[in-house]
Amino acid sequence: MDLRGRTMVIRVDEATLGAEGATFFGDLVFLGNLGMRPVVVAPTQDAARAVVRTMNRSGDAAVGVSGADAGMIPAAPGETIGNVHTKLLRTLLDAGYVPVIEPVAFGFTGNDVAVAADDVAQALASAVGAARAIFFHDQGGVIDAHTKMLVDELTPAEALAVAADRTLPGDLRAAVRAAALGVRGGVAAAQICDGRVAHAAIVEFLTARHLGTQVAGTVYTG
């Protein structure tokens, strides 16, 4: 698949951002120079601001955006997310910027609401029809309980079953669930992998092989 001009959503984690010698920031610049449209979802507000500062030391490509800006990510009951408004996001992407999203939703009745970064990434990827979504996790993907080997690929239904397994780490379950829902929402494929691996984002988006566990298969758009 030719991904030039296509949007891709990357949910970055603290492990990747704190890794010595991580290639993540250079990879974003490289992808952008190839005509791809990356969107970064940071784990926290502070992390989002740090990503923007780091990227803009070598250029002026990154723009920090709160999910509350322009009501882009509306809060729904139970700290969930309502229907995403993509106008601001598309405006920034069309202008050649890399939006770096703070995981905050617009609260209609009071303060803004902190929401899970995985949920934000899934909602944005589905709303813009992203060609790819990637969820960085330091485990590198789903490990088969019997073989102790990395699971190469899951369907959305299989991924949701994995996400319901309470013996797994909660943050991994959240990433797997978001990947599954993203694919069911129209994302072509989603990946759970270790962002500390050199050029992980480039491998995922530009090569036929993939790292970690890929979620792909039947797409539900209803």
Stockholm file with secondary structure:
# STOCKHOLM 1.0

chainA/1-222         MDLRGRTMVIRVDEATLGAEGATFFGDLVFLGNLGMRPVVVAPTQDAARAVVRTMNRSGDAAVGVSGADAGMIPAAPGETIGNVHTKLLRTLLDAGYVPVIEPVAFGFTGNDVAVAADDVAQALASAVGAARAIFFHDQGGVIDAHTKMLVDELTPAEALAVAADRTLPGDLRAAVRAAALGVRGGVAAAQICDGRVAHAAIVEFLTARHLGTQVAGTVYTG
#=GR chainA/1-222 SS CCCTTCEEEEECCHHHHHCTTCCHHHHHHHHHHTTCEEEEECSSHHHHHHHHHHHHTSCSCEEEEETTGGGCSBEETTTEECCCCCHHHHHHHHTTCEEEEESEEBCSSSSCEECCHHHHHHHHHHHHTCSEEEEECTTCSCBCTTTCSBCCEECHHHHHHHHTCTTSCHHHHHHHHHHHHHHHTTCSCEEEECTTSTTHHHHHHHSSCCCSEEECSCCCCC
#=GC SS_cons         CCCTTCEEEEECCHHHHHCTTCCHHHHHHHHHHTTCEEEEECSSHHHHHHHHHHHHTSCSCEEEEETTGGGCSBEETTTEECCCCCHHHHHHHHTTCEEEEESEEBCSSSSCEECCHHHHHHHHHHHHTCSEEEEECTTCSCBCTTTCSBCCEECHHHHHHHHTCTTSCHHHHHHHHHHHHHHHTTCSCEEEECTTSTTHHHHHHHSSCCCSEEECSCCCCC
//
